[in-house]
Each structure stands twice: as C-alpha cells, then as structure tokens.
Amino acid sequence: GESAARRTSAWPTSWHSCMQRCVAYIPDAAPSLMPARFATTTKTTVTALDLLKQSKNSSVHVAQEEEAVLTAMQRMCEENVGSLVVRDAQERVVGFITQRDLMRAVVQRGQMLEHAQEPVGWNVQVATIMTPSKDLVYLSPTDTLEAARSLMAISGKRHVPVISGSTLLGVINPKDIARFLHLSTSGEQSAKTDYVSTVMPRKGMPLGTRLHTHAHSTTDVGNACALVSAVCNLPHPAKEATGGEDAFLLGPHMIGVADGVGSWWEGGVDPATYARAMMHAARNSCS
C-alpha cells in the first residue's frame, strides 16, 4: 500500500530488494502485505470462561490459612504466580492473597530492632493478611471480557476469581486479557515469531534514559529510532527440501540475526560462527 511504500523507500536499495525477495512478515505492514494466517476473526462475545481456557496458567494455586507469609512467598516464586487462593482445614475458600498483601505484611508489620539487619515480626499467618472471602469481588463464567476489565478498573483488583455456583474455577489477571486480545488479532504465530516481532524491537532501555519532566518538549518523542524486524528464509544446505532456514534478520541495516541454535550445537557448530555466516550470506544475497 501507499503507507508501506513510503516507509520502505527510505531503506537502502540493497535491503529493499532483499526484503522484496525474502520477507514473510513485517509487523505493522499494510493489511495487503499480511499473510492470510494472521487475518483471524474474534468471537462476538468473549466470556470469563474463554479467558480461563486461554490462560497459560489456568490452574488454581492455593495457600492454607495457617501457613506463614514466608511459605506463601516461596510458593508464589516457585509457581510463578501473583496470587494465591486461601483455604481452611475443610478446604473451603476463605480468602485471597496477592504479592501486594505480602509486601504490606513486611513493610507494615515488620519492626526494625536495634542492630538488626532486617525487619522482624512480619512472618505471620496468611489468615491475618489475606482479603477475606466476604470482601472479594468475582466474575461468573458468562461475564464478558468488557465486564472483567471494568471490574478490575473500578475495584482496583488485578486478580479476580471466576466462580460458578460454589465452585472456584480459576483466577483472571490483566495478562490473561492481554494475551487473549493478542492471540485473537495475531492468529497462531510461533513463539519465536511473536518474540522477535513484538519483544525484541522494544527490549532494553537506552543508556542514559531519564524520567520525563515538563521542562522537556514532548515533540522529541516522535523522533525516536525504531528497529524493524522481519522474518526471512536464508539458505541452509541441510534444509533445502523445506525451503531454507527460518532465521530472523533485524533491520533495516542488517544489525543482527535471531534464531534458535539448538540443532547447531548438536551438530558441533559454534552458534556465533553460524550467526555471522548467516549475516554474510544475507548481505551477499541483497547486493
């Protein structure tokens, strides 16, 4: 389209010609340049149950009300979750704790004794710091995605249980909503494609970054440089039958290659040598 033409016209001629031959996907390209597999449609109504089914961590993680705060902290770290459902001895849900609750326990309950290196008195029972069940907000399985977002925004709660009758089905958080919206618009991409096209161009703060102040003009924000990533098939002698190697060129000035190198390690090839060779091969094919 016209917008894509304006953007690519600023690229070096060699890179532009290379992209015409080997690029498979440019993240923000015009719709006409998008592969058909990304043109997905979403359901008219997305429910809380849909969000739970799509969640990467849909199981319910539990703490007992008599457990110590430190034990709950360790469980959250081990299971890589931000909240725990609290049960009593009869396995009834009696409350809910989040990372914020644990932090408040240390800061508000901890006391610094003379000559002490760390606060004491904060490692109390989970039951004393949890949000009791009577104060919890929750969703039903048929509540919509919009209802979930509104409930989080108005209540200030980032982790919301989904309850059907007297059964707790799971817990929804903002990452579940973001993941669902991403998958509903981007389709079934590989994890590598997702990471290279979405994360890598935005990873790593520039050296010398400072907080924005009103003294600085906001007009400079639009002048920031952007890294454009693309998925390309580069020549690989052992993969001719499958069309080459699904490596990633980071452009528009060929500053790097991103690709999995497990098979190269197994074959006794140094991944650094492999990446440099791919860079040279790509550069030569664009000349």
Buried (B, 14 or more C-beta within 10 A) or exposed (E): EEEBEEBBEEBEEBBBBBBEEBBEBBBEBEEEEBEEEBEEEEEEEBBBBBBBEBBEBBEBBBBBBEBBBBBBBEBBEEEEBBBBBBBEEEEEBBBBBBBEBBEBBBEEBBEEEEEEEEBEEBBEBBBEBBBEBEEBBBBBBEBBBEBBEEBBEEEEBBBBBBBEEEEBBBBBBBEBBEBBBEBBEBBEBEEBBEBBBBEBEEEEEEEEEEEEEEEEEEEEEEEEEEBBBBBBBBEBEEBEEEEBBBBBBBBBEBEBBBBEBEEBEEEEEEEEEBBEBBBEBBBEBBE
